[in-house]
Amino acid sequence: MVEEDGADVIVTTCMGFFGLSEDLMKRVPIPIVDPGWAAVRMAETCVRMGMSHSKQTYAYPKGVQRES
């Protein structure tokens, strides 16, 4: 990918690659994003920013009380 396509980073998109990015980076000259850690860090960032799911898109079912 680096030589043929000019890739400067690889993002693995399967949890089957979870934990393998360090070993893979020893073999290629570019960073490899680990899907598991990327998901965890994204969730942490959303929590720190006070973000949550869309209340309009993912509304509470009718009859379910919302937390205040």
N, CA, C and O atoms as a Maestro MAE file, in Angstrom:
{
 s_m_m2io_version
 :::
 2.0.0
}

f_m_ct {
 s_m_title
 :::
 protein
 m_atom[272] {
  # First column is atom index #
  i_m_mmod_type
  r_m_x_coord
  r_m_y_coord
  r_m_z_coord
  i_m_residue_number
  s_m_chain_name
  s_m_pdb_residue_name
  s_m_pdb_atom_name
  i_m_atomic_number
  :::
  1 25 0.821 -1.196 0.000 1 A "MET " " N  " 7
  2 3 0.000 0.000 0.000 1 A "MET " " CA " 6
  3 2 0.863 1.258 0.000 1 A "MET " " C  " 6
  4 15 0.538 2.252 -0.648 1 A "MET " " O  " 8
  5 25 1.963 1.193 0.736 2 A "VAL " " N  " 7
  6 3 2.850 2.350 0.807 2 A "VAL " " CA " 6
  7 2 3.489 2.605 -0.549 2 A "VAL " " C  " 6
  8 15 3.466 3.729 -1.050 2 A "VAL " " O  " 8
  9 25 4.054 1.572 -1.136 3 A "GLU " " N  " 7
  10 3 4.772 1.735 -2.399 3 A "GLU " " CA " 6
  11 2 3.837 1.930 -3.585 3 A "GLU " " C  " 6
  12 15 4.084 2.786 -4.434 3 A "GLU " " O  " 8
  13 25 2.767 1.145 -3.651 4 A "GLU " " N  " 7
  14 3 1.888 1.199 -4.816 4 A "GLU " " CA " 6
  15 2 0.875 2.337 -4.776 4 A "GLU " " C  " 6
  16 15 0.573 2.940 -5.806 4 A "GLU " " O  " 8
  17 25 0.350 2.630 -3.587 5 A "ASP " " N  " 7
  18 3 -0.719 3.627 -3.488 5 A "ASP " " CA " 6
  19 2 -0.302 4.909 -2.785 5 A "ASP " " C  " 6
  20 15 -1.065 5.874 -2.757 5 A "ASP " " O  " 8
  21 25 0.892 4.932 -2.220 6 A "GLY " " N  " 7
  22 3 1.364 6.131 -1.533 6 A "GLY " " CA " 6
  23 2 0.711 6.349 -0.175 6 A "GLY " " C  " 6
  24 15 0.617 7.485 0.291 6 A "GLY " " O  " 8
  25 25 0.260 5.277 0.464 7 A "ALA " " N  " 7
  26 3 -0.390 5.402 1.765 7 A "ALA " " CA " 6
  27 2 0.564 5.994 2.786 7 A "ALA " " C  " 6
  28 15 1.743 5.639 2.813 7 A "ALA " " O  " 8
  29 25 0.062 6.903 3.635 8 A "ASP " " N  " 7
  30 3 0.889 7.440 4.703 8 A "ASP " " CA " 6
  31 2 0.372 7.049 6.082 8 A "ASP " " C  " 6
  32 15 0.963 7.416 7.098 8 A "ASP " " O  " 8
  33 25 -0.730 6.305 6.115 9 A "VAL " " N  " 7
  34 3 -1.259 5.712 7.344 9 A "VAL " " CA " 6
  35 2 -2.199 4.577 6.938 9 A "VAL " " C  " 6
  36 15 -2.807 4.618 5.869 9 A "VAL " " O  " 8
  37 25 -2.310 3.577 7.788 10 A "ILE " " N  " 7
  38 3 -3.244 2.478 7.546 10 A "ILE " " CA " 6
  39 2 -4.211 2.428 8.719 10 A "ILE " " C  " 6
  40 15 -3.791 2.427 9.876 10 A "ILE " " O  " 8
  41 25 -5.489 2.386 8.423 11 A "VAL " " N  " 7
  42 3 -6.516 2.242 9.443 11 A "VAL " " CA " 6
  43 2 -7.145 0.874 9.245 11 A "VAL " " C  " 6
  44 15 -7.875 0.653 8.278 11 A "VAL " " O  " 8
  45 25 -6.863 -0.041 10.158 12 A "THR " " N  " 7
  46 3 -7.474 -1.357 10.059 12 A "THR " " CA " 6
  47 2 -8.934 -1.238 10.490 12 A "THR " " C  " 6
  48 15 -9.245 -0.507 11.431 12 A "THR " " O  " 8
  49 25 -9.807 -1.932 9.825 13 A "THR " " N  " 7
  50 3 -11.236 -1.753 10.078 13 A "THR " " CA " 6
  51 2 -11.906 -3.005 10.602 13 A "THR " " C  " 6
  52 15 -13.121 -3.164 10.483 13 A "THR " " O  " 8
  53 25 -11.125 -3.885 11.176 14 A "CYS " " N  " 7
  54 3 -11.683 -5.132 11.686 14 A "CYS " " CA " 6
  55 2 -11.123 -5.364 13.082 14 A "CYS " " C  " 6
  56 15 -9.917 -5.242 13.297 14 A "CYS " " O  " 8
  57 25 -11.991 -5.697 14.030 15 A "MET " " N  " 7
  58 3 -11.520 -5.945 15.390 15 A "MET " " CA " 6
  59 2 -10.613 -7.169 15.454 15 A "MET " " C  " 6
  60 15 -9.965 -7.407 16.472 15 A "MET " " O  " 8
  61 25 -10.564 -7.942 14.377 16 A "GLY " " N  " 7
  62 3 -9.625 -9.051 14.312 16 A "GLY " " CA " 6
  63 2 -8.182 -8.569 14.340 16 A "GLY " " C  " 6
  64 15 -7.279 -9.349 14.644 16 A "GLY " " O  " 8
  65 25 -7.949 -7.298 14.030 17 A "PHE " " N  " 7
  66 3 -6.617 -6.711 14.050 17 A "PHE " " CA " 6
  67 2 -6.300 -6.033 15.378 17 A "PHE " " C  " 6
  68 15 -5.213 -5.482 15.550 17 A "PHE " " O  " 8
  69 25 -7.247 -6.072 16.323 18 A "PHE " " N  " 7
  70 3 -7.045 -5.411 17.615 18 A "PHE " " CA " 6
  71 2 -5.774 -5.933 18.290 18 A "PHE " " C  " 6
  72 15 -5.588 -7.139 18.447 18 A "PHE " " O  " 8
  73 25 -4.918 -5.012 18.680 19 A "GLY " " N  " 7
  74 3 -3.683 -5.370 19.362 19 A "GLY " " CA " 6
  75 2 -2.514 -5.702 18.466 19 A "GLY " " C  " 6
  76 15 -1.429 -5.999 18.967 19 A "GLY " " O  " 8
  77 25 -2.693 -5.663 17.170 20 A "LEU " " N  " 7
  78 3 -1.619 -6.024 16.247 20 A "LEU " " CA " 6
  79 2 -0.871 -4.833 15.660 20 A "LEU " " C  " 6
  80 15 0.135 -5.013 14.974 20 A "LEU " " O  " 8
  81 25 -1.351 -3.618 15.921 21 A "SER " " N  " 7
  82 3 -0.766 -2.456 15.251 21 A "SER " " CA " 6
  83 2 0.709 -2.268 15.598 21 A "SER " " C  " 6
  84 15 1.493 -1.895 14.725 21 A "SER " " O  " 8
  85 25 1.106 -2.511 16.835 22 A "GLU " " N  " 7
  86 3 2.521 -2.331 17.201 22 A "GLU " " CA " 6
  87 2 3.423 -3.282 16.417 22 A "GLU " " C  " 6
  88 15 4.467 -2.874 15.908 22 A "GLU " " O  " 8
  89 25 3.019 -4.547 16.320 23 A "ASP " " N  " 7
  90 3 3.817 -5.513 15.555 23 A "ASP " " CA " 6
  91 2 3.854 -5.145 14.072 23 A "ASP " " C  " 6
  92 15 4.897 -5.253 13.427 23 A "ASP " " O  " 8
  93 25 2.722 -4.714 13.539 24 A "LEU " " N  " 7
  94 3 2.678 -4.351 12.122 24 A "LEU " " CA " 6
  95 2 3.533 -3.121 11.834 24 A "LEU " " C  " 6
  96 15 4.163 -3.042 10.780 24 A "LEU " " O  " 8
  97 25 3.562 -2.159 12.758 25 A "MET " " N  " 7
  98 3 4.356 -0.943 12.533 25 A "MET " " CA " 6
  99 2 5.855 -1.228 12.516 25 A "MET " " C  " 6
  100 15 6.627 -0.422 11.998 25 A "MET " " O  " 8
  101 25 6.277 -2.354 13.070 26 A "LYS " " N  " 7
  102 3 7.691 -2.733 13.001 26 A "LYS " " CA " 6
  103 2 8.062 -3.177 11.595 26 A "LYS " " C  " 6
  104 15 9.240 -3.207 11.239 26 A "LYS " " O  " 8
  105 25 7.063 -3.519 10.799 27 A "ARG " " N  " 7
  106 3 7.304 -4.042 9.448 27 A "ARG " " CA " 6
  107 2 7.090 -3.017 8.338 27 A "ARG " " C  " 6
  108 15 7.581 -3.195 7.223 27 A "ARG " " O  " 8
  109 25 6.361 -1.948 8.639 28 A "VAL " " N  " 7
  110 3 6.088 -0.925 7.626 28 A "VAL " " CA " 6
  111 2 6.476 0.450 8.168 28 A "VAL " " C  " 6
  112 15 6.452 0.661 9.381 28 A "VAL " " O  " 8
  113 25 6.831 1.383 7.293 29 A "PRO " " N  " 7
  114 3 7.342 2.680 7.740 29 A "PRO " " CA " 6
  115 2 6.261 3.738 8.016 29 A "PRO " " C  " 6
  116 15 6.559 4.932 8.026 29 A "PRO " " O  " 8
  117 25 5.017 3.312 8.239 30 A "ILE " " N  " 7
  118 3 3.943 4.277 8.475 30 A "ILE " " CA " 6
  119 2 3.127 3.858 9.692 30 A "ILE " " C  " 6
  120 15 3.169 2.696 10.095 30 A "ILE " " O  " 8
  121 25 2.380 4.799 10.282 31 A "PRO " " N  " 7
  122 3 1.534 4.454 11.428 31 A "PRO " " CA " 6
  123 2 0.365 3.560 11.022 31 A "PRO " " C  " 6
  124 15 -0.143 3.641 9.903 31 A "PRO " " O  " 8
  125 25 -0.044 2.709 11.953 32 A "ILE " " N  " 7
  126 3 -1.211 1.868 11.744 32 A "ILE " " CA " 6
  127 2 -2.163 2.111 12.910 32 A "ILE " " C  " 6
  128 15 -1.788 1.936 14.070 32 A "ILE " " O  " 8
  129 25 -3.384 2.511 12.604 33 A "VAL " " N  " 7
  130 3 -4.377 2.827 13.623 33 A "VAL " " CA " 6
  131 2 -5.073 1.545 14.066 33 A "VAL " " C  " 6
  132 15 -5.632 0.816 13.246 33 A "VAL " " O  " 8
  133 25 -5.033 1.277 15.367 34 A "ASP " " N  " 7
  134 3 -5.672 0.097 15.943 34 A "ASP " " CA " 6
  135 2 -7.163 0.389 16.124 34 A "ASP " " C  " 6
  136 15 -7.511 1.380 16.766 34 A "ASP " " O  " 8
  137 25 -8.050 -0.443 15.577 35 A "PRO " " N  " 7
  138 3 -9.483 -0.140 15.624 35 A "PRO " " CA " 6
  139 2 -10.064 -0.125 17.032 35 A "PRO " " C  " 6
  140 15 -10.951 0.676 17.326 35 A "PRO " " O  " 8
  141 25 -9.579 -0.991 17.894 36 A "GLY " " N  " 7
  142 3 -10.107 -1.035 19.259 36 A "GLY " " CA " 6
  143 2 -9.767 0.212 20.038 36 A "GLY " " C  " 6
  144 15 -10.634 0.816 20.670 36 A "GLY " " O  " 8
  145 25 -8.492 0.605 19.994 37 A "TRP " " N  " 7
  146 3 -8.081 1.798 20.722 37 A "TRP " " CA " 6
  147 2 -8.667 3.065 20.115 37 A "TRP " " C  " 6
  148 15 -8.960 4.015 20.841 37 A "TRP " " O  " 8
  149 25 -8.840 3.095 18.820 38 A "ALA " " N  " 7
  150 3 -9.465 4.265 18.187 38 A "ALA " " CA " 6
  151 2 -10.896 4.430 18.689 38 A "ALA " " C  " 6
  152 15 -11.331 5.550 18.956 38 A "ALA " " O  " 8
  153 25 -11.632 3.326 18.820 39 A "ALA " " N  " 7
  154 3 -13.005 3.385 19.310 39 A "ALA " " CA " 6
  155 2 -13.057 3.837 20.763 39 A "ALA " " C  " 6
  156 15 -13.903 4.650 21.134 39 A "ALA " " O  " 8
  157 25 -12.157 3.312 21.579 40 A "VAL " " N  " 7
  158 3 -12.124 3.694 22.997 40 A "VAL " " CA " 6
  159 2 -11.801 5.172 23.136 40 A "VAL " " C  " 6
  160 15 -12.464 5.880 23.894 40 A "VAL " " O  " 8
  161 25 -10.798 5.643 22.421 41 A "ARG " " N  " 7
  162 3 -10.404 7.061 22.522 41 A "ARG " " CA " 6
  163 2 -11.505 7.993 22.001 41 A "ARG " " C  " 6
  164 15 -11.703 9.083 22.537 41 A "ARG " " O  " 8
  165 25 -12.210 7.566 20.968 42 A "MET " " N  " 7
  166 3 -13.311 8.381 20.448 42 A "MET " " CA " 6
  167 2 -14.419 8.479 21.483 42 A "MET " " C  " 6
  168 15 -14.983 9.555 21.686 42 A "MET " " O  " 8
  169 25 -14.736 7.371 22.139 43 A "ALA " " N  " 7
  170 3 -15.768 7.387 23.192 43 A "ALA " " CA " 6
  171 2 -15.338 8.284 24.350 43 A "ALA " " C  " 6
  172 15 -16.150 9.047 24.872 43 A "ALA " " O  " 8
  173 25 -14.077 8.201 24.754 44 A "GLU " " N  " 7
  174 3 -13.575 9.064 25.826 44 A "GLU " " CA " 6
  175 2 -13.694 10.531 25.454 44 A "GLU " " C  " 6
  176 15 -14.092 11.357 26.275 44 A "GLU " " O  " 8
  177 25 -13.353 10.848 24.227 45 A "THR " " N  " 7
  178 3 -13.438 12.233 23.757 45 A "THR " " CA " 6
  179 2 -14.874 12.738 23.798 45 A "THR " " C  " 6
  180 15 -15.121 13.860 24.241 45 A "THR " " O  " 8
  181 25 -15.816 11.933 23.347 46 A "CYS " " N  " 7
  182 3 -17.227 12.340 23.362 46 A "CYS " " CA " 6
  183 2 -17.711 12.585 24.790 46 A "CYS " " C  " 6
  184 15 -18.437 13.547 25.042 46 A "CYS " " O  " 8
  185 25 -17.318 11.729 25.718 47 A "VAL " " N  " 7
  186 3 -17.718 11.899 27.123 47 A "VAL " " CA " 6
  187 2 -17.119 13.177 27.686 47 A "VAL " " C  " 6
  188 15 -17.819 13.950 28.341 47 A "VAL " " O  " 8
  189 25 -15.843 13.408 27.443 48 A "ARG " " N  " 7
  190 3 -15.179 14.619 27.950 48 A "ARG " " CA " 6
  191 2 -15.809 15.895 27.398 48 A "ARG " " C  " 6
  192 15 -15.839 16.920 28.079 48 A "ARG " " O  " 8
  193 25 -16.306 15.833 26.177 49 A "MET " " N  " 7
  194 3 -16.935 16.992 25.560 49 A "MET " " CA " 6
  195 2 -18.400 17.131 25.947 49 A "MET " " C  " 6
  196 15 -19.062 18.091 25.550 49 A "MET " " O  " 8
  197 25 -18.909 16.179 26.718 50 A "GLY " " N  " 7
  198 3 -20.309 16.241 27.128 50 A "GLY " " CA " 6
  199 2 -21.269 15.864 26.015 50 A "GLY " " C  " 6
  200 15 -22.442 16.236 26.050 50 A "GLY " " O  " 8
  201 25 -20.783 15.137 25.041 51 A "MET " " N  " 7
  202 3 -21.622 14.757 23.907 51 A "MET " " CA " 6
  203 2 -22.352 13.452 24.194 51 A "MET " " C  " 6
  204 15 -21.903 12.644 25.008 51 A "MET " " O  " 8
  205 25 -23.457 13.257 23.535 52 A "SER " " N  " 7
  206 3 -24.184 11.992 23.624 52 A "SER " " CA " 6
  207 2 -24.885 11.750 22.298 52 A "SER " " C  " 6
  208 15 -24.728 12.516 21.348 52 A "SER " " O  " 8
  209 25 -25.648 10.689 22.249 53 A "HIS " " N  " 7
  210 3 -26.357 10.345 21.013 53 A "HIS " " CA " 6
  211 2 -27.393 11.420 20.672 53 A "HIS " " C  " 6
  212 15 -27.767 12.225 21.525 53 A "HIS " " O  " 8
  213 25 -27.840 11.425 19.448 54 A "SER " " N  " 7
  214 3 -28.863 12.365 19.005 54 A "SER " " CA " 6
  215 2 -30.201 11.993 19.637 54 A "SER " " C  " 6
  216 15 -30.717 10.896 19.419 54 A "SER " " O  " 8
  217 25 -30.758 12.913 20.421 55 A "LYS " " N  " 7
  218 3 -32.063 12.654 21.058 55 A "LYS " " CA " 6
  219 2 -33.189 12.657 20.022 55 A "LYS " " C  " 6
  220 15 -34.245 12.065 20.247 55 A "LYS " " O  " 8
  221 25 -32.965 13.315 18.902 56 A "GLN " " N  " 7
  222 3 -33.975 13.340 17.840 56 A "GLN " " CA " 6
  223 2 -33.944 12.035 17.042 56 A "GLN " " C  " 6
  224 15 -34.987 11.438 16.775 56 A "GLN " " O  " 8
  225 25 -32.759 11.607 16.669 57 A "THR " " N  " 7
  226 3 -32.630 10.378 15.889 57 A "THR " " CA " 6
  227 2 -32.901 9.143 16.732 57 A "THR " " C  " 6
  228 15 -33.568 8.207 16.291 57 A "THR " " O  " 8
  229 25 -32.371 9.154 17.956 58 A "TYR " " N  " 7
  230 3 -32.539 8.013 18.869 58 A "TYR " " CA " 6
  231 2 -33.357 8.455 20.069 58 A "TYR " " C  " 6
  232 15 -32.859 8.509 21.193 58 A "TYR " " O  " 8
  233 25 -34.607 8.766 19.816 59 A "ALA " " N  " 7
  234 3 -35.492 9.280 20.864 59 A "ALA " " CA " 6
  235 2 -35.892 8.170 21.831 59 A "ALA " " C  " 6
  236 15 -35.834 6.983 21.507 59 A "ALA " " O  " 8
  237 25 -36.297 8.590 23.024 60 A "TYR " " N  " 7
  238 3 -36.817 7.642 24.007 60 A "TYR " " CA " 6
  239 2 -38.160 7.094 23.512 60 A "TYR " " C  " 6
  240 15 -38.938 7.829 22.903 60 A "TYR " " O  " 8
  241 25 -38.434 5.830 23.763 61 A "PRO " " N  " 7
  242 3 -39.738 5.284 23.382 61 A "PRO " " CA " 6
  243 2 -40.851 5.992 24.145 61 A "PRO " " C  " 6
  244 15 -40.641 6.449 25.269 61 A "PRO " " O  " 8
  245 25 -42.005 6.082 23.555 62 A "LYS " " N  " 7
  246 3 -43.141 6.710 24.236 62 A "LYS " " CA " 6
  247 2 -43.447 5.970 25.522 62 A "LYS " " C  " 6
  248 15 -43.457 4.739 25.556 62 A "LYS " " O  " 8
  249 25 -43.696 6.730 26.582 63 A "GLY " " N  " 7
  250 3 -44.020 6.138 27.872 63 A "GLY " " CA " 6
  251 2 -42.811 5.897 28.761 63 A "GLY " " C  " 6
  252 15 -42.976 5.546 29.929 63 A "GLY " " O  " 8
  253 25 -41.603 6.073 28.245 64 A "VAL " " N  " 7
  254 3 -40.394 5.891 29.050 64 A "VAL " " CA " 6
  255 2 -39.970 7.240 29.579 64 A "VAL " " C  " 6
  256 15 -39.826 8.200 28.823 64 A "VAL " " O  " 8
  257 25 -39.768 7.309 30.907 65 A "GLN " " N  " 7
  258 3 -39.381 8.577 31.502 65 A "GLN " " CA " 6
  259 2 -37.916 8.864 31.229 65 A "GLN " " C  " 6
  260 15 -37.068 7.972 31.272 65 A "GLN " " O  " 8
  261 25 -37.641 10.113 30.951 66 A "ARG " " N  " 7
  262 3 -36.266 10.539 30.697 66 A "ARG " " CA " 6
  263 2 -35.613 10.932 32.013 66 A "ARG " " C  " 6
  264 15 -36.269 11.420 32.933 66 A "ARG " " O  " 8
  265 25 -34.304 10.708 32.082 67 A "GLU " " N  " 7
  266 3 -33.567 11.152 33.256 67 A "GLU " " CA " 6
  267 2 -33.335 12.648 33.144 67 A "GLU " " C  " 6
  268 15 -33.113 13.169 32.051 67 A "GLU " " O  " 8
  269 25 -33.386 13.327 34.259 68 A "SER " " N  " 7
  270 3 -33.176 14.789 34.261 68 A "SER " " CA " 6
  271 2 -31.725 15.140 34.376 68 A "SER " " C  " 6
  272 15 -31.374 16.320 34.393 68 A "SER " " O  " 8
  :::
 }
 m_bond[271] {
  # First column is bond index #
  i_m_from
  i_m_to
  i_m_order
  :::
  1 1 2 1
  2 2 3 1
  3 3 4 2
  4 3 5 1
  5 5 6 1
  6 6 7 1
  7 7 8 2
  8 7 9 1
  9 9 10 1
  10 10 11 1
  11 11 12 2
  12 11 13 1
  13 13 14 1
  14 14 15 1
  15 15 16 2
  16 15 17 1
  17 17 18 1
  18 18 19 1
  19 19 20 2
  20 19 21 1
  21 21 22 1
  22 22 23 1
  23 23 24 2
  24 23 25 1
  25 25 26 1
  26 26 27 1
  27 27 28 2
  28 27 29 1
  29 29 30 1
  30 30 31 1
  31 31 32 2
  32 31 33 1
  33 33 34 1
  34 34 35 1
  35 35 36 2
  36 35 37 1
  37 37 38 1
  38 38 39 1
  39 39 40 2
  40 39 41 1
  41 41 42 1
  42 42 43 1
  43 43 44 2
  44 43 45 1
  45 45 46 1
  46 46 47 1
  47 47 48 2
  48 47 49 1
  49 49 50 1
  50 50 51 1
  51 51 52 2
  52 51 53 1
  53 53 54 1
  54 54 55 1
  55 55 56 2
  56 55 57 1
  57 57 58 1
  58 58 59 1
  59 59 60 2
  60 59 61 1
  61 61 62 1
  62 62 63 1
  63 63 64 2
  64 63 65 1
  65 65 66 1
  66 66 67 1
  67 67 68 2
  68 67 69 1
  69 69 70 1
  70 70 71 1
  71 71 72 2
  72 71 73 1
  73 73 74 1
  74 74 75 1
  75 75 76 2
  76 75 77 1
  77 77 78 1
  78 78 79 1
  79 79 80 2
  80 79 81 1
  81 81 82 1
  82 82 83 1
  83 83 84 2
  84 83 85 1
  85 85 86 1
  86 86 87 1
  87 87 88 2
  88 87 89 1
  89 89 90 1
  90 90 91 1
  91 91 92 2
  92 91 93 1
  93 93 94 1
  94 94 95 1
  95 95 96 2
  96 95 97 1
  97 97 98 1
  98 98 99 1
  99 99 100 2
  100 99 101 1
  101 101 102 1
  102 102 103 1
  103 103 104 2
  104 103 105 1
  105 105 106 1
  106 106 107 1
  107 107 108 2
  108 107 109 1
  109 109 110 1
  110 110 111 1
  111 111 112 2
  112 111 113 1
  113 113 114 1
  114 114 115 1
  115 115 116 2
  116 115 117 1
  117 117 118 1
  118 118 119 1
  119 119 120 2
  120 119 121 1
  121 121 122 1
  122 122 123 1
  123 123 124 2
  124 123 125 1
  125 125 126 1
  126 126 127 1
  127 127 128 2
  128 127 129 1
  129 129 130 1
  130 130 131 1
  131 131 132 2
  132 131 133 1
  133 133 134 1
  134 134 135 1
  135 135 136 2
  136 135 137 1
  137 137 138 1
  138 138 139 1
  139 139 140 2
  140 139 141 1
  141 141 142 1
  142 142 143 1
  143 143 144 2
  144 143 145 1
  145 145 146 1
  146 146 147 1
  147 147 148 2
  148 147 149 1
  149 149 150 1
  150 150 151 1
  151 151 152 2
  152 151 153 1
  153 153 154 1
  154 154 155 1
  155 155 156 2
  156 155 157 1
  157 157 158 1
  158 158 159 1
  159 159 160 2
  160 159 161 1
  161 161 162 1
  162 162 163 1
  163 163 164 2
  164 163 165 1
  165 165 166 1
  166 166 167 1
  167 167 168 2
  168 167 169 1
  169 169 170 1
  170 170 171 1
  171 171 172 2
  172 171 173 1
  173 173 174 1
  174 174 175 1
  175 175 176 2
  176 175 177 1
  177 177 178 1
  178 178 179 1
  179 179 180 2
  180 179 181 1
  181 181 182 1
  182 182 183 1
  183 183 184 2
  184 183 185 1
  185 185 186 1
  186 186 187 1
  187 187 188 2
  188 187 189 1
  189 189 190 1
  190 190 191 1
  191 191 192 2
  192 191 193 1
  193 193 194 1
  194 194 195 1
  195 195 196 2
  196 195 197 1
  197 197 198 1
  198 198 199 1
  199 199 200 2
  200 199 201 1
  201 201 202 1
  202 202 203 1
  203 203 204 2
  204 203 205 1
  205 205 206 1
  206 206 207 1
  207 207 208 2
  208 207 209 1
  209 209 210 1
  210 210 211 1
  211 211 212 2
  212 211 213 1
  213 213 214 1
  214 214 215 1
  215 215 216 2
  216 215 217 1
  217 217 218 1
  218 218 219 1
  219 219 220 2
  220 219 221 1
  221 221 222 1
  222 222 223 1
  223 223 224 2
  224 223 225 1
  225 225 226 1
  226 226 227 1
  227 227 228 2
  228 227 229 1
  229 229 230 1
  230 230 231 1
  231 231 232 2
  232 231 233 1
  233 233 234 1
  234 234 235 1
  235 235 236 2
  236 235 237 1
  237 237 238 1
  238 238 239 1
  239 239 240 2
  240 239 241 1
  241 241 242 1
  242 242 243 1
  243 243 244 2
  244 243 245 1
  245 245 246 1
  246 246 247 1
  247 247 248 2
  248 247 249 1
  249 249 250 1
  250 250 251 1
  251 251 252 2
  252 251 253 1
  253 253 254 1
  254 254 255 1
  255 255 256 2
  256 255 257 1
  257 257 258 1
  258 258 259 1
  259 259 260 2
  260 259 261 1
  261 261 262 1
  262 262 263 1
  263 263 264 2
  264 263 265 1
  265 265 266 1
  266 266 267 1
  267 267 268 2
  268 267 269 1
  269 269 270 1
  270 270 271 1
  271 271 272 2
  :::
 }
}
